[in-house]
Amino acid sequence: MSENTITVTISQIAKMIDHSLLHPTMTDADILSGLKIAKENNVATACVKPYLIPLAKKELAGTDVLVCPVIGFPHGNSTTEIKVAEATAAAEAGGSEIDMVVNIGKVLGGDWEYVTQDIDAINRAVVSRGATLKVIFENDYLQSEHIIQLCKICTKLEVAFVKTSTGYGFVKQSDGSYNYLGATVKDLKLMRQHSGPNVQIKAAGGVRTLDDLLHVMSLGVTRIGATATIAILEEAKKRGISNGPLTVTFKPMVEKAGGY
């Protein structure tokens, strides 16, 4: 266990978190409650559906918590033109970071020219409006070779972040149920290895505890998507993590078998 240590502050942990407010059943009241959590805990961003950008911007005014809308979410199947329009509108409405989903069918079909042009058009639209882009791969549907190629494309296009999952990429399991793995240690290592040094990694889906966060941080991840923000930060405080740097031991995430 001795090698599983990392030095952190409470602020570093909070600024690792995109507080996720993306479930399709969330009402405006649910969103307001979630934005309060994001604000009070000074996380990196509140991740919201596009129609909620004005509300999020209003509620987070006066803080340095950014608004992070998602586009082409969760399946990435809109045309490039629609994705660009959606991303443009999101950035102009106040979205500082935009999370987009790749066209998964095109990735699986190996149409890399389409995939590259899709990401490039959206990245240009976002960056030209002062925002940054995170590209969601949806790793549960992919094999390692797809993930590697996407990392290479995003590096070439100078995308700000590559991201593992939406949290809604459900795959039919052997028992007939639908579930997902989300961020796995294997895939995160692969993404860090094959992405350029200026491309950051976001782990989403399955990072639910402080130990999970600390483990992925040790792998070079700089952002996570989380709904368990309060539980993570309360556990950090219980372990004595505060404003000053503290070296803590973490329990590694259980390695999960990935793949579609």
C-alpha positions, -999 to +999 in steps of 0.1 A: +000+000+000+029+023+006+033+032-031-004+043-032+002+078-018-003+113-032+001+148-018-030+170-021-049+200-007-087+203-003-087+229-030-069+207-055-095+180-049-125+204-053-110+218-085-107+182-099-145+180-099-170+188-126-202+184-106-225+165-129-261+176-132-270+156-163-296+130-154-326+135-178-351+135-149-336+164-131-361+193-126-351+230-122-354+225-084-329+196-086-306+217-107-308+246-082-299+222-054-270+209-075-257+243-084-257+252-047-235+222-040-211+233-068-210+269-055-206+260-018-178+235-025-160+257-051-156+229-076-142+233-111-174+234-130-211+226-129-218+202-159-253+210-172-276+204-202-276+233-227-310+248-218-297+253-182-267+275-191-285+308-182-297+294-149-263+280-140-246+313-150-269+333-128-266+310-098-228+307-101-222+345-106-195+359-084-177+325-080-149+310-101-170+278-107-174+276-144-204+265-165-198+233-185-226+224-210-227+191-229-234+189-266-243+160-288-251+143-255-251+114-248-247+095-281-229+120-304-252+112-333-261+148-344-246+161-377-214+181-374-234+212-385-258+207-356-230+200-331-212+232-342-244+252-339-251+237-304-215+243-293-215+278-306-247+287-289-235+271-256-202+290-257-220+323-265-245+317-237-217+315-211-204+279-213-167+281-205-159+244-211-179+223-236-181+185-234-189+169-267-195+133-277-178+117-307-198+100-334-194+065-319-206+046-350-180+064-372-153+056-347-162+019-346-164+019-384-129+034-387-140+065-406-113+086-391-115+114-416-152+120-406-143+117-369-114+142-373-134+167-392-163+164-366-140+171-337-120+198-355-151+218-365-165+218-330-131+226-314-126+256-337-161+269-329-155+266-292-120+279-290-128+309-312-154+319-286-130+317-257-141+283-244-123+249-242-134+215-254-135+181-238-140+152-262-159+122-248-149+089-263-175+066-245-149+039-239-174+012-230-182+009-267-146+009-279-115-013-281-080-001-272-071+007-308-101+031-311-091+049-279-055+052-290-065+066-324-089+091-308-061+103-285-038+108-315-065+128-333-073+150-303-036+156-297-031+167-333-061+190-331-049+205-298-081+197-279-080+207-243-093+174-228-101+139-237-128+122-215-137+086-209-174+085-208-208+102-206-221+080-177-249+070-200-231+046-223-250+015-213-238-018-227-258-051-227-242-074-203-241-113-204-271-115-180-292-093-203-290-062-181-275-028-192-247-012-173-214+005-179-178+005-165-170+041-172-134+052-163-112+021-159-075+022-148-065+004-180-082+030-202-069+060-182-033+048-185-039+042-222-053+077-227-025+094-207+002+074-226-012+082-261-023+119-255+001+147-259+014+165-228-009+195-234-040+173-235-057+168-201-076+137-191-111+137-176-124+105-159-161+101-158-184+073-148-175+052-118-153+077-099-174+078-068-151+079-038-122+100-025-100+069-031-111+067-067-104+104-072-069+101-056-061+070-077-070+086-110-052+118-100-021+096-095-025+084-131-023+119-145-061+127-146-068+164-139-106+163-139-134+140-130-171+140-135-189+133-103-223+133-087-208+122-053-191+156-048-203+161-012-193+125-001-159+129-017-151+162+000-165+152+033-143+121+033-113+143+024-120+165+055-123+134+077-088+123+066-074+157+076-070+171+041-072+209+043-056+240+028-020+228+034-005+200+013-010+166+030+004+132+018-024+106+020-027+069+012-054+058-011-071+024-018-066+016-055-096+013-077-104-023-086-093-030-121-123-036-143-123-054-176-132-029-204-145-033-239-177-036-258 
